[in-house]
Amino acid sequence: MSPVLIMIIERMNMYRKNELIELNITSLTSDGDGVGRVGEMVFFVPNTAVGDTIRAKVLKVKKNVGFARVEEIVTPSSDRMEADCPVSFSCGGCVYRHISYEAECRAKRQKVIDAVTRIGKLDAALVHDIIPSKNIDGYRNKAMIPVGLDRDGEVVMGYYARHSHHIMHCLRCQLSPSVFNDIIEDVYAFLRHRPSLVYSPQNRRGIRHIYLRYAETTGDVMFCVVAGSRHFDGEEVLYHSLIEKYPSIKSMILNVNAEDTNVILGKRSYTVYGDDHIADMLCGLRFEIAPEAFYQINRSQAQTLYAKAKEYADLSGTETLIDLYCGAGTIGLSMADKCKELIGVEIIPEAIENAKRNALQNGVLNARFICGDAPQAAEQLRKEGIRPDVIVVDPPRKGLTPELIDTIVRMTPDRVVYVSCDPATMSRDLNLFTEQNYSVKEITPVDMFPRTSHCESVCRMTRCQGQL
Ligand code: SAH
């Protein structure tokens, strides 16, 4: 390499790997990492808090950003508290166990404001205060626990390490109800001396995941084994011991997944004991949920979120309401008493079956559900001449497609309620709506996932009069 080039590179990389630097943490990224600046350089440091002064070791340097690790906390931030989980700094689940919940809520509201202003080009004043979660621990009603072998061939179960598919052995998680942790410990006791029962890409048999669901209002538990094959040695022993010990297990399912994929559930599910679903109460309605169907993981906070969405939908009883990405029908059905007609759209067939049954069982007669891709189904409804007054969307993280936004705009609903689990994609989409005759009126962040960096939001848009 020429000396001139070396000089240029050296100038650019004033900081070297393993160098110790002092940083003041002044903000957090949307993933919860601390941000500190030295001159032109911005460093990202996980597990820090706004207000910390730290000594950090440089791990990696790019042009004018670097990544570092805390070596010493010189002056702790007043937001700090003792992290109360032994694996919190390596586990990919929680990122905020070392700061107060109040500081976490501040960070999440800021995350929404940053996305709404930078990506959505909207006014920060549109973002209300965040609605905090009543339960900070034990709120998860769903857990998917990977099962694997470590380098020594020992069975490991737990959670994925941050940014990786490496399983950190950890049987109890504070975000889970204790019944999950007890069951996981028992499954581990069963598997511990049976490493041959663990799935590997070579054998394509054996257990890959333990998947649990909990219905808070009934106490019912769904226990699901995801395995590479329809049967595994000792299955009777495992099933019987769990059924005997946990009368709350009302549904036991074996899901077969022998594909080389990161998707957890395979296409075939077999009910090995009890029902093929569990039932929970939400917003005064009873919902049956299949293993494949989406169901909000923080039930009590889901009720708060849906109530806010209902307020934003502002229904009077005469409206046609479309609920896009409806899952098992929860949001739409919670609003069906206030509209004339409800149409739900969802791509997972099992979820649509649940939605139809949930409507019937709750005596909701003004609802119909369509299984299909939301952009296509919406376009089809538009062509059929359906003119909804209100559309609710609740897409997965990737948000809406420009085509779907176009179709929604062409259906001219008076109000659009956008429920989102990703402020960045929501903001991108809101920006498109504002270019097409819709006005963003307000956004409420709702904390569904305490201790993680994720934040839900609900947004109210109205159609501008007189144009289009
Ligand atoms: N509104 C529901 C579900 C929201 S999660 C609730 O609150 O429970 C997002 C849902 O979108 C999931 O059920 C997922 O299966 C569904 N989905 C994902 N891609 C889709 C698509 N292209 N068309 C329709 N539904 C889709």
Residues whose N, C-alpha, C, O or C-beta is under 5 A from the ligand:
A	BS01	SAH	F294 Y295 Q296 Y325 C326 G327 T330 I331 V345 E346 I347 I348 G372 D373 A374 D394 P395 P396
